[in-house]
Each structure stands twice: as C-alpha cells, then as structure tokens.
Amino acid sequence: MIDFFKVTKEIEFEMGRKLDSRKNYPRIIDIDILTFSDTIINNINLELPHPRLHERKFVLIPWNEIDSSYIIPSFDKPVSSLLKNVKDISKVRKLNIVL
C-alpha cells in the first residue's frame, strides 16, 4: 500500500504539483486514494478510507454507478447509503466524451 501511495505522489510531482502545507490550495493535479480493499490507515501521510469521501457527491455518484453495494471500511455502509445521506448540494453531471 505504501508503494502505491508513493507512486501517486511521484505522478503528482512529475506533473508539476508543488509541495505546499496549506489545505485546499489550487494545484495542477490531486490524486486522492479513496479506499484500498478493506484497509484502514490513519497516519500523518495517509488516511484510508478518505476522510471526506462521504461528503462529496462528485465521488459518490460515479462510485454508486460502478458498485453501489461496496461497503466502505470504517463507515461500514455501502456507497448507496452514503449517497442517500450526503449533504452536498452541488450539481454533478456526466460528460460524454467522444474520441
């Protein structure tokens, strides 16, 4: 798991992400690991499942389309249940990309 985390950080830096200790600052790329199997991690570098995934419709809506019954570790609830209870009022829309 730690190797996977390191790879995502390397990708971010190779694409131009700068080291910055501020939260939610503008950046060129941000790779979030939402879950990793049934792993629960809570340390200074990584928290799994992602601590705010249950608050974000842009995460839950597509995840619900892929696997609505997936049980999120530490929440112990399926994605569909988290989506039903999300307070996020933002609009999420699917883009149809034609190649």
C-alpha positions in Angstrom: 0.0 0.0 0.0 2.8 2.4 0.9 4.4 1.8 -2.5 1.1 2.7 -4.2 0.9 5.9 -2.2 4.5 6.8 -3.2 3.7 6.2 -6.9 0.7 8.6 -6.7 2.8 11.3 -5.1 5.5 10.8 -7.8 2.9 11.2 -10.5 1.7 14.4 -8.9 5.2 15.9 -8.7 6.1 14.8 -12.2 3.0 16.7 -13.5 4.1 19.9 -11.7 2.5 19.7 -8.2 4.4 21.8 -5.7 5.0 20.9 -2.1 2.7 23.1 0.0 1.4 22.5 3.5 -1.8 24.5 3.0 -5.0 22.6 2.6 -7.2 23.0 -0.5 -4.9 25.3 -2.4 -5.0 25.5 -6.2 -2.9 22.7 -7.8 -2.4 21.2 -11.2 -3.3 17.7 -10.0 -4.5 16.0 -6.9 -4.7 12.2 -6.7 -6.8 11.0 -3.8 -6.9 7.4 -2.8 -10.4 6.8 -1.6 -10.1 3.2 -0.4 -7.7 0.3 -0.8 -9.6 -3.0 -0.3 -10.6 -3.1 3.3 -7.5 -1.3 4.6 -7.9 1.3 7.3 -5.0 3.7 7.8 -4.8 6.8 9.9 -1.4 8.5 10.0 0.2 11.8 9.1 0.7 10.9 5.4 -2.4 8.9 4.6 -5.9 8.3 5.9 -7.9 5.5 4.4 -10.7 5.5 3.6 -10.5 9.1 2.5 -12.0 11.1 5.5 -14.3 13.2 3.3 -15.4 10.8 0.6 -18.9 10.6 2.3 -19.3 14.3 1.9 -18.7 14.6 -1.9 -21.3 13.8 -4.5 -18.7 14.0 -7.2 -17.1 11.0 -5.6 -20.3 9.1 -4.6 -22.4 9.4 -7.7 -19.9 7.7 -10.1 -18.9 5.2 -7.5 -22.6 4.3 -7.0 -22.9 3.7 -10.7 -19.9 1.4 -10.6 -20.7 -0.5 -7.4 -23.5 0.8 -5.2 -23.2 -2.1 -2.7 -19.5 -1.6 -2.0 -19.1 -1.4 1.8 -16.8 1.5 2.8 -14.4 0.4 5.6 -14.7 2.4 8.8 -18.0 3.8 7.7 -19.4 0.2 7.5 -22.0 1.4 5.0 -22.5 0.8 1.3 -21.8 3.6 -1.2 -25.6 3.8 -2.0 -26.3 4.6 1.7 -23.7 7.3 1.9 -25.0 8.9 -1.3 -28.6 8.9 0.1 -27.4 10.8 3.1 -24.9 13.2 1.6 -25.5 16.8 2.4 -23.5 18.1 -0.6 -25.9 20.2 -2.8 -23.5 20.7 -5.7 -24.5 19.7 -9.2 -22.7 16.7 -10.7 -23.1 15.9 -14.4 -21.6 13.3 -16.6 -19.5 14.4 -19.5 -19.9 12.4 -22.7 -16.5 12.4 -24.4 -16.3 11.2 -28.0 -12.9 10.2 -29.2 
